[in-house]
Amino acid sequence: MSKALRLSEKWFRRGLWVVAIVFASFLVGLGSTIVGDLPRVERRIELDDFIDRAAADPLRTTVRDAERSEQQAGREREQAELKLVTAQQASRAARETFGNWLATRRATAQPDQDTELIARTRALDALKAKEDEAERGVVAQRQIALDARQSRQRAQQQLALLEEEARKRLEAENRKVELRVFLYRLALTLPLLVVAGWLFAKKRKSTWWPFVWGFIYFALFAFFVELVPYLPSYGGYVRYAVGIVVTVLVGRYAILALNRYLARQKLAEAQPETVRRNELSYDTALARLAKSVCPGCERPVDLKNTEIDFCPHCGIGLFDHCRACDARKSAFAKFCHACGTAAAPDATALPGPLQVQPASTT
């Protein structure tokens, strides 16, 4: 089609396509902002919204208290173990000293040292008692820590059961929220698709086509980017079902459009050549010739072959001769390329908005 346009018209059309793209980009930005704010319509839900608070709160308190008790018991056990080590060292040193003294006493066999023997024995007993007490302190702290850990584990197990049940309810509610947000998106996108479809069918070739195509691009972006990725999955059933429905609808439209086109072409090819030529606009004929196809039936034709003057498929005239200079020229040209003489009126009476009347030869 571009080969049949004037140079200025080409640049104007390119500029209008830029307008369409810029218009679509602003619409996309506005639509993305609106769609991005749709989830805020729904209140943010958490696990605590679905858990049994009356049963969970005491368990959580038990867990916290048990953790604090376990930590405190750990610190106390460290202190008790340090005291135990100190007591064991003192007791060991005292026993070594007593052993040495006892060996000396046996060697000297002095009875006057019996009182000191009793005193040293009592001191050892006292040190052993302190060691035993320190060891009992360590064991007591270990028992406290063990009781706290077991209490915490029991509370955590019961709390995990409550949280698991609440998590299932949370997931179910999240699916409902996801579905509602998708319906919000669908309620916003579906009217855009309907309007875009109507504009494509009725207004895509109108004077305001840049805005029409800009809106169509915006609607397609809203559908494929803002809606389709957020289709609820439900194991893939919904997405596959939607894909099948969309494919069937698009395929049905394409099949019906192809059948209508073939019916129109068959009907047109049955018409006399004059009628068929009159139904072709000048720009349409030039655009098809530029693609090396017949303007009447749109089948490929070797236009470079100088022996072909008529379409071998539908019989419409493609080339004729100038009535002034007899030069071979396109049958759809309004003027001879060799001498500039206007074509015969019956050959140039092509309807359309760009129709140019033949120049007078007088």
C-alpha positions in Angstrom: 0.0 0.0 0.0 2.9 2.4 0.8 4.1 2.3 -2.8 0.8 3.8 -3.9 1.0 6.7 -1.5 2.3 10.2 -2.0 5.6 11.0 -0.2 3.9 13.5 2.1 1.1 11.1 2.8 3.6 8.5 3.8 5.2 10.8 6.4 1.8 11.9 7.6 0.8 8.2 8.1 4.0 7.5 10.0 3.4 10.5 12.2 -0.2 9.3 12.9 1.2 5.8 13.8 3.5 7.6 16.3 0.4 9.3 17.7 -1.4 6.0 18.0 1.5 4.4 19.8 2.0 7.4 22.2 -1.8 7.5 22.9 -1.7 3.7 23.6 1.3 4.2 26.0 -0.5 6.8 28.0 -3.6 4.6 28.2 -1.4 1.6 29.2 0.2 3.7 32.0 -3.2 4.8 33.3 -4.6 1.3 33.1 -1.6 -0.3 34.8 -1.9 2.2 37.7 -5.6 1.5 38.1 -5.1 -2.3 37.9 -2.1 -2.1 40.3 -4.4 -0.5 42.9 -7.1 -3.1 42.6 -5.7 -5.4 45.3 -6.0 -2.6 47.8 -9.7 -3.0 47.7 -9.4 -6.2 49.6 -8.2 -6.2 53.3 -4.9 -7.9 53.9 -5.5 -11.1 55.7 -3.1 -13.0 58.0 -2.8 -16.4 59.7 -4.0 -14.9 63.1 -7.3 -14.0 61.4 -8.3 -17.7 61.2 -6.6 -19.3 64.2 -8.5 -20.1 67.5 -7.2 -17.2 69.6 -8.7 -18.6 72.8 -6.7 -21.8 72.4 -3.6 -20.3 70.7 -2.9 -17.4 73.0 -2.3 -19.6 76.2 -0.1 -21.9 74.1 1.9 -19.0 72.8 2.3 -17.7 76.3 3.5 -21.1 77.4 6.0 -21.3 74.6 7.4 -17.8 75.5 7.6 -18.6 79.2 9.2 -22.0 78.6 11.8 -20.4 76.3 12.6 -17.8 79.0 12.8 -20.5 81.6 15.0 -22.6 79.4 17.3 -19.7 78.7 17.4 -18.8 82.4 18.1 -22.4 83.4 20.9 -22.5 80.9 22.6 -19.4 82.4 22.1 -20.8 85.9 23.5 -24.2 84.9 26.6 -22.5 83.6 27.1 -20.8 86.9 26.4 -24.1 88.8 28.9 -25.9 86.6 31.5 -23.3 87.3 30.9 -23.7 91.1 31.1 -27.5 90.6 34.5 -27.3 88.9 35.8 -25.0 91.7 34.5 -27.3 94.4 36.0 -30.3 92.6 39.4 -28.6 92.3 39.4 -27.6 96.0 38.3 -31.1 97.1 41.0 -32.7 94.9 43.7 -30.4 96.3 42.6 -31.0 99.9 42.7 -34.8 99.3 46.2 -34.6 97.9 47.3 -32.5 100.9 45.6 -34.9 103.3 47.2 -37.9 101.7 50.6 -36.4 101.9 50.1 -35.4 105.6 48.7 -38.9 106.4 51.7 -40.6 104.9 54.0 -38.4 107.0 52.1 -39.1 110.1 52.3 -42.9 109.6 56.0 -42.5 109.0 56.6 -40.6 112.3 53.8 -42.4 114.2 53.1 -39.4 116.5 49.9 -39.9 118.5 49.6 -36.2 119.4 48.5 -35.6 115.8 45.2 -37.5 116.1 43.3 -34.2 116.8 44.7 -32.7 113.6 43.7 -35.9 111.7 40.1 -35.5 112.8 40.1 -31.8 111.8 41.6 -32.5 108.4 39.0 -35.3 107.8 36.2 -33.0 108.7 37.5 -30.4 106.3 37.6 -32.9 103.6 34.0 -33.9 104.4 33.0 -30.3 104.2 34.6 -29.9 100.8 33.0 -33.1 99.6 29.7 -31.7 100.8 30.2 -28.5 98.8 31.1 -30.5 95.7 28.0 -32.6 96.1 25.9 -29.5 96.6 27.3 -27.9 93.4 26.7 -31.1 91.5 23.1 -31.1 92.7 22.7 -27.5 91.6 23.9 -28.5 88.1 21.5 -31.4 88.0 18.6 -29.2 89.2 19.2 -26.6 86.5 19.4 -29.3 83.9 16.1 -30.6 85.1 14.6 -27.2 84.9 15.8 -26.7 81.4 14.6 -30.2 80.4 11.1 -29.5 81.9 10.9 -26.1 80.1 12.0 -27.6 76.8 9.5 -30.4 77.0 6.7 -28.0 78.0 7.7 -25.7 75.0 7.7 -28.7 72.6 4.3 -29.8 73.8 2.9 -26.3 73.4 4.5 -25.9 70.0 3.0 -29.2 68.8 -0.5 -28.2 69.9 0.0 -24.7 68.4 1.2 -26.3 65.1 -2.0 -28.2 64.8 -4.0 -25.0 65.3 -1.8 -23.1 62.8 -2.1 -25.9 60.2 -5.9 -25.7 60.4 -5.8 -21.9 60.3 -3.4 -22.1 57.3 -5.8 -24.2 55.3 -8.6 -21.6 56.0 -6.2 -18.8 55.1 -5.3 -20.5 51.8 -9.0 -21.0 51.0 -9.7 -17.3 51.7 -6.7 -16.2 49.7 -8.1 -18.1 46.7 -11.4 -16.3 47.2 -9.6 -13.0 47.4 -7.5 -13.9 44.3 -10.7 -14.7 42.4 -12.4 -11.5 43.5 -9.4 -9.4 42.4 -9.4 -11.2 39.1 -13.1 -10.5 38.7 -12.3 -6.8 39.3 -9.7 -7.0 36.6 -12.1 -8.8 34.3 -14.8 -6.2 35.0 -12.3 -3.5 33.9 -10.8 -5.3 31.0 -13.8 -7.0 29.4 -15.6 -3.7 28.5 -12.3 -2.5 27.0 -12.1 -5.6 24.8 -15.7 -5.2 23.7 -15.2 -1.5 22.8 -11.9 -2.4 21.1 -13.6 -5.1 19.0 -16.3 -2.7 18.0 -13.8 0.0 17.0 -11.8 -2.6 15.0 -14.9 -3.7 13.2 -16.4 -0.3 12.5 -13.9 2.5 13.0 -10.4 1.2 12.2 -10.4 3.0 8.8 -12.2 6.1 9.9 -10.7 9.6 10.1 -9.7 9.1 13.7 -8.0 5.7 13.1 -4.8 6.6 15.2 -6.9 6.9 18.4 -8.8 3.8 17.4 -5.7 1.7 17.0 -4.1 3.2 20.1 -7.2 2.1 22.1 -7.0 -1.3 20.5 -3.4 -1.8 21.5 -4.2 -0.6 25.0 -7.1 -3.1 25.3 -4.9 -6.0 24.0 -2.2 -5.0 26.5 -4.7 -4.9 29.3 -5.9 -8.4 28.3 -2.7 -10.2 27.8 -0.5 -8.4 30.4 -2.9 -7.2 33.1 -5.5 -10.0 33.0 -4.2 -13.3 31.6 -1.2 -13.7 34.0 -3.6 -13.3 36.9 -6.0 -16.0 35.8 -6.8 -18.3 38.8 -5.1 -21.6 38.2 -7.0 -24.2 40.3 -4.6 -26.8 39.0 -4.4 -25.3 35.5 -8.1 -26.1 34.7 -9.2 -22.5 34.6 -6.3 -21.3 32.5 -6.5 -24.2 30.0 -10.3 -23.8 29.8 -9.9 -20.1 29.1 -7.2 -20.8 26.5 -9.5 -23.3 24.8 -12.5 -20.9 24.8 -10.4 -17.9 23.5 -8.8 -20.2 20.8 -12.2 -21.5 19.7 -13.7 -18.0 19.5 -10.7 -16.5 17.6 -10.6 -19.6 15.3 -14.3 -19.4 14.7 -14.1 -15.8 13.8 -11.1 -16.5 11.5 -12.9 -19.4 9.7 -16.1 -17.4 9.2 -14.1 -14.4 8.0 -12.2 -16.6 5.5 -15.4 -18.1 4.3 -17.1 -14.7 3.8 -14.0 -13.4 2.0 -13.9 -16.5 -0.3 -17.7 -16.1 -1.0 -17.2 -12.4 -1.8 -14.3 -13.2 -4.1 -16.2 -15.9 -5.8 -19.2 -13.6 -6.3 -17.0 -10.8 -7.5 -15.2 -13.0 -10.0 -18.6 -13.9 -11.5 -19.3 -10.3 -12.2 -18.5 -8.6 -15.6 -15.1 -7.0 -15.7 -16.6 -3.5 -15.8 -18.5 -4.0 -12.6 -15.4 -5.5 -10.9 -13.2 -2.7 -12.0 -15.7 -0.1 -10.7 -15.8 -1.8 -7.3 -12.0 -1.4 -6.9 -10.7 1.9 -5.6 -7.7 3.4 -7.2 -5.4 3.0 -4.1 -6.5 -0.6 -3.6 -5.7 -1.5 -7.1 -2.3 0.1 -7.0 -1.5 -1.5 -3.6 -2.3 -5.0 -4.9 -0.3 -4.4 -8.1 2.6 -3.3 -6.0 2.5 -6.7 -4.3 2.4 -8.5 -7.7 -1.1 -9.8 -7.1 -4.2 -9.4 -9.3 -6.3 -6.5 -8.0 -9.5 -8.5 -8.8 -8.8 -11.9 -7.3 -5.6 -11.2 -5.3 -3.9 -14.2 -6.8 -0.2 -13.9 -7.7 0.5 -12.7 -11.2 3.9 -12.3 -13.0 3.5 -8.6 -13.8 7.1 -8.5 -15.3 6.0 -10.7 -18.1 5.2 -8.3 -21.0 3.0 -10.9 -22.6 0.5 -11.0 -19.8 -2.2 -8.3 -20.2 -5.0 -10.1 -18.4 -5.2 -12.1 -15.1 -5.0 -15.8 -16.0 -7.1 -16.6 -12.9 -10.1 -14.2 -13.1 -9.7 -12.5 -16.6 -9.6 -8.9 -15.4 -7.5 -6.6 -17.5 -4.2 -5.7 -16.1 -2.5 -3.8 -19.0 -3.8 -1.9 -22.0 -2.4 0.6 -24.5 -2.6 4.3 -24.5 -5.1 5.7 -27.0 -2.7 8.4 -28.0 0.8 6.9 -28.2 -0.2 3.2 -28.0 2.3 2.6 -25.1 1.7 -0.4 -22.9 0.5 0.8 -19.5 -1.4 -0.4 -16.4 -5.1 -0.7 -17.1 -5.6 1.0 -13.7 -3.4 4.0 -14.3 -5.3 7.2 -14.8 -2.7 8.7 -17.1 -0.3 7.3 -19.6 3.3 7.2 -18.2 4.7 7.8 -21.7 2.7 10.8 -22.9 0.5 11.8 -20.0 -2.7 11.3 -21.9 -5.7 10.6 -19.7 -7.1 7.1 -19.8 -10.4 6.3 -21.3 -13.3 7.3 -19.0 -14.7 3.7 -18.7 -11.2 2.5 -17.5 -10.7 5.1 -14.8 -14.2 5.3 -13.3 -13.0 3.8 -10.1 -15.0 4.9 -7.0 -13.4 5.9 -3.7 -12.4 8.9 -1.7 -9.3 9.4 -3.7 -11.1 9.3 -7.1 -9.6 11.7 -9.6 -11.6 12.7 -12.6 -9.8 12.4 -16.0 -8.4 15.6 -17.3 -10.1 17.1 -20.3 -8.3 16.6 -23.6 -9.9 19.6 -25.3 
